[in-house]
Amino acid sequence: MSGSDDRRARRRLTVLVPLGCAATVCVVWSIGTLASHAQSRDFTRERAVSASSEVTPTTEATADADPRVVGSLPDPGWVANVAERTGIPDRALLAYAGADLRVRADSGCEVGWNTLAAIGFVETEHGTLGGGAIREDGRATPRIVGIPLDGATTDAIPDTDGGVIDGDDQWDRAVGPMQFIPQTWTEWGRDGSGDGSADIDHIDDAALTAARYLCAARGTLADGDAWVAAVRSYNDSAEYQQRVADAAAEYVRAAQ
């Protein structure tokens, strides 16, 4: 694998988990021009990239929150209201909104709670794929582990972690509610729960890691081009990114 090929492999976070393939993509889609798809579906920054204080309020309810614990940052009342309106599980929404607030405070990056929620939906239906759930402690149970990335229907990514993260010592597999591959998690994994460790199966850690990864692509997702580039860095597929855009837009519509 060339240096550029290796870089692309390290930057690909996910191949979707085929647990029945109910809401997943089980092949690598061909790369297209997302901009043209987006324009044809009326994609705009206002439609899919949201993020203002009126959507994710930072009120007095969060004034004493621990910045190390992303799930403590959003207004609980806002979370309950938006979870009911959107159908996003409360515990997952806490993580998405908290990760958005955290990266805004740390770096000024406007990732958008709805962008993280859209990725969480497309990847694993917020950790519920295959009958699972995000527990109150933030862990996805049972573990969500994808197919071996052996080149048959995906990019071929030989094992990078000795099977420590994904249980496979021959091929890498995508793991957790936000579906990171081991080599990407090793480089980017962050502690969002405040327990001192980065756990790929914990929604707070996974959401914060996803937010930081997306922000690294352009520094912010505050305009359409930056949003496209960031989501494309997560999974370089026009079909995938259109699904994320549609879900992100729908979450904003439902939340308002």
Order of alpha helices (4+ residues) and beta strands (2+ residues): alpha-alpha-alpha-alpha-alpha-alpha-beta-beta-alpha-alpha-alpha-alpha
